[in-house]
Amino acid sequence: MSDETNKAFDTYDRQIGALKGLPDVIEVKPSTVRVTIPLLGLSQTFIVQTIRQREVGDHVFLETVSRDGAVRIVLPPQVADAIARQRDALTSKSSSKGARPRTKRARRVARVSCA
């Protein structure tokens, strides 16, 4: 194969092609998100699709297009899991931080109403 052909069938193409149509695979429709920075007049578009393979995990396919060009990457299940763990940890931290002030306030209110 020539270099041109190898570039045409990169990791992204090979992995998405290998997963599509397998019996142990489920997927969601791709989602498109456009992020703009009005002050600079910049725009970047992201297309994200997650494909889950039973007993392997979630593969996240990400395409991004900006004025600098297009980039396509595949996040393997280990990376998708790390992102999910970090998001869960942040959610737990923000929930516990939000609960602390309410707890202190609830104690103050309880003391005032008992007096």
N, C-alpha and C positions, 0 to 999 in steps of 0.2 A: 504494500500500500504506500502511496505517496504521502508526503507531509500534508498536502491539501486534504486528502481523504481522512487522515488521522485527526485533523483539526475539526472536520465536519462531524466526526463521531467522538466527541469528548466525553469526559466522565459523566457529565450531566445527562447527555443523550443515552449513554450506555446504561446508566442506573435507572433512569425513568423507563427506558425501554424494557429493561429486564424485569421490572416490577409490574408493569401494566399487564392485566389479563391473568395474573396468577390467581389460583383459587383461594389462597390464604391471605389475600390483599384486599383492603378496603381503602377508599380515598374520598377526600372532599373536593369540591370544585375549587379551582384556583380563585384567590381573592386578590383584587388589585387595589393598591393604596397609593395615592399621589400625595407627596409631601412637598409643600411649597414654602419658600422663604420670601415673602413679598418685598421686604426692604431691598433684597439683593436681586430679585427677579429670577430666582432659581427654582427649579422644579426637579423632583426625582420621583420616578415611578417604581413601585415594588410589586411583583407578582409572587404570591406565596401559595404553595400547595403542600399539604401533608398527606403522605401515603403510609399506611400502617400495614406491616407484615407480621402476621401472627408469629409469636415466639422470637421475633427479631427486634421489633420496635418501630418507632416512627421515623421516617425519612422526610426531611423538610427540603423542598425544592424552592430555591429563591432566585428570582431574576430581578435585576435592578437596571434601570435605564436612566441615564442623565446626559447632560451635554458632553460629558467625557466619554460616553459610549455605553455599551451594555456588558453586564457581568452576570454569569449564571453559576451558582454554586449549589452543592448538595450538602446539607448538614446530616451526618450519619446519626443513627439512633442514640449513640453515646452523647453526642453534643445536644441533641434535642432533649434528652433526659436531664442533662446539666442545666439547660435553660429553664426547664420546668421546675427543677429543684430550687434554683435561685429565685424564681418568681414566687414559688410557694413560701420560701424563707422570708422574702420581703413582705409578702402579705401577712405572714404571722407576726413579723416585727411591727408592722404598721398597725395591726389589730391590737397587739399588746400595748403599744405606746398610746393608742387612742383609748384603750380601756383604763389605763392608769389614772389619767386626769378625771375621768368620770367616777372612778372609785373614790378618789380623794374628795371630790365634790359631793358625792353621795354621803360620805362620812360626815362632812361639814353640815350638810342639810339635815342629816339625822340628828346630829348634836343640837342644832338650833331648834328643831321641832320638838326635841325632848325637854328642852329647857323651859 
